[in-house]
Amino acid sequence: MRVIPAIDLYESHVVRFERGDKKRIHLYDLDPVELLELFVREGFELVHVVDLSCAIDGSTANESVLKKISLMHLAKFVQIGGGIRSAERAIWLRQMGFRRQILSSALIEDPTLICEILKQDIQVVFSLDTYGEQVRLKGWKETSDLNVLELLKNLKELGLKEVIHTDTEADGTLKGRRLDFTKRLAVQTGLTFIVAGGISNVEDLDNVRKLSLEVPNVSGVIVGRAFYEGKITLKEMKSYAR
């Protein structure tokens, strides 16, 4: 099972928002680039980095951090997300070395955009953000009644292979993560799934590992606030990544 540490960026700071609400911000006194270097040194091959400033405010406040990651040749260890709503932005990030990119709202509004982006040597991962079984988009500000299964099957036909499924109700709360909806989608679509949102302790990691053994295309889990607040250690994350 792949364990993926998360670095959420807001105005160049490492943060966590509860349920995507910037009024419920947890600010951590950590340098984001040094933190990324630490994860890489510890053997994590992939780190989840989200530009919340771009996603929520349409701001370029984190671009200096992204450029530093690029200049230090660390972009190859990153899956980058947050505010990638056009081919132009995706290409700009690719030019900086960010090959693995996470898109959400843009692909919901225009699924065929994935075809254009895939042609640019970009590995596209779809961020499926749900509240219950409803899709959330536009930085989680809006809710849609889209049929989730039909959406995923359509994107799969267009070339999508991988999905990050975030439970937005649980995200950043340290209250645990239900896996039944993720399991059902993984089984019915055959897409590769990464679990995100609400991971709070090693029991949650264990539950995802058990699911990955039952449904092999559930391949990984993202850990954010639980690490920053000492609920899950680096050693524990590494032990589950074996």
HELIX and SHEET records of a PDB file:
HELIX    1   1 PRO A   32  ARG A   41  1                                  10    
HELIX    2   2 LEU A   52  LEU A   52  1                                   1    
HELIX    3   3 SER A   53  ASP A   57  3                                   5    
HELIX    4   4 GLU A   63  LEU A   71  1                                   9    
HELIX    5   5 ALA A   75  PHE A   77  5                                   3    
HELIX    6   6 ALA A   87  GLN A   95  1                                   9    
HELIX    7   7 SER A  105  GLU A  109  1                                   5    
HELIX    8   8 LEU A  113  LEU A  118  1                                   6    
HELIX    9   9 VAL A  148  GLU A  157  1                                  10    
HELIX   10  10 ASP A  180  THR A  189  1                                  10    
HELIX   11  11 VAL A  202  GLU A  214  1                                  13    
HELIX   12  12 ARG A  225  TYR A  228  1                                   4    
HELIX   13  13 LEU A  234  TYR A  240  1                                   7    
SHEET    1   A 9 ASP A  21  TYR A  28  0                                        
SHEET    2   A 9 HIS A  13  GLU A  18 -1                                        
SHEET    3   A 9 ARG A   2  TYR A  10 -1                                        
SHEET    4   A 9 VAL A  47  ASP A  51  1                                        
SHEET    5   A 9 VAL A  78  GLY A  81  1                                        
SHEET    6   A 9 ARG A 100  LEU A 103  1                                        
SHEET    7   A 9 GLN A 123  TYR A 131  1                                        
SHEET    8   A 9 GLN A 134  LEU A 137 -1                                        
SHEET    9   A 9 GLU A 142  SER A 144 -1                                        
SHEET    1   B 6 ASP A  21  TYR A  28  0                                        
SHEET    2   B 6 HIS A  13  GLU A  18 -1                                        
SHEET    3   B 6 ARG A   2  TYR A  10 -1                                        
SHEET    4   B 6 VAL A 218  VAL A 223  1                                        
SHEET    5   B 6 THR A 192  ALA A 196  1                                        
SHEET    6   B 6 GLU A 162  ASP A 167  1                                        
END                                                                             
